[in-house]
Amino acid sequence: MKKRIILTTVVALLTVVCLGQTTKARKILDKTAQTLNAQGGASANFTLSSDGIGSTSGTIAIKGNKFRAQTPEASTWYDGTTQWTYMKKTEEVNVSNPDERQQSQLNPYQFITIYKSGYRLSVKDVTGGWEVRLKALSLGRSIQEMYITVSKQYVPTKVRLREGQKWSTITISNFKAGNQSDDTFTFPSKDYPNAEVIDLR
């Protein structure tokens, strides 16, 4: 009987701790999302490294779930529904409606929209801020695990995510909050008159 009472007490305490972790993690990500959108968007530099793919660096602008990313190899525009990816080497523009996995490959701020459902959240203190962990509740999610390092100013500085057995790490720097025009996230076809458009939708 005593063992059962002790076990019940331990389970109850663990439940309280887990709920507290979830609440704190959600509050941190809520405030981070507010920071990213407080002035109508933001811009930053990023470096991406991924298992089996290599690494690249570039700049990104965001506004809500919209983004524009530029690297030496390609430029991508996403208006919340449609994505245009211009490959500089071939002068091709691939047009698509990307899924969660495809968006995560270019948008380090994708967690702004996905953390609210389908993930178990936890958090730990790290130097200068927190590390929030997202663990998928379903094997059907393309991103099974994600770690987001957030500063005390609620600015994300690193995102590590796992798709299958492959890990990608995105390091973020030179974050600047500031209004981003909606035109920023749509492919400016007039600037690429020779581009071959390939519609993959």
Number of C-alpha atoms within 10 A of each C-alpha: 6 7 8 9 10 11 12 12 12 12 12 12 12 12 12 12 13 16 14 14 18 20 14 17 22 19 12 22 22 15 15 20 19 17 18 24 20 15 14 17 22 21 22 16 17 24 17 22 16 17 12 9 10 9 13 14 18 17 18 24 26 30 25 18 18 23 29 24 24 19 17 12 12 17 20 23 24 25 20 15 11 16 25 25 21 23 18 14 9 10 15 18 24 17 20 17 15 17 10 12 13 13 17 18 15 20 22 27 26 20 18 17 11 13 20 13 10 13 20 18 24 21 22 13 11 12 9 10 18 19 23 24 23 24 19 19 13 11 9 8 16 16 21 18 19 23 20 23 24 22 18 12 11 19 23 25 19 21 23 19 23 18 15 12 7 11 16 20 21 24 17 23 16 11 17 15 19 17 16 19 13 13 10 17 23 19 22 12 11 8 8 13 9 10 16 14 15 13 11 10 10
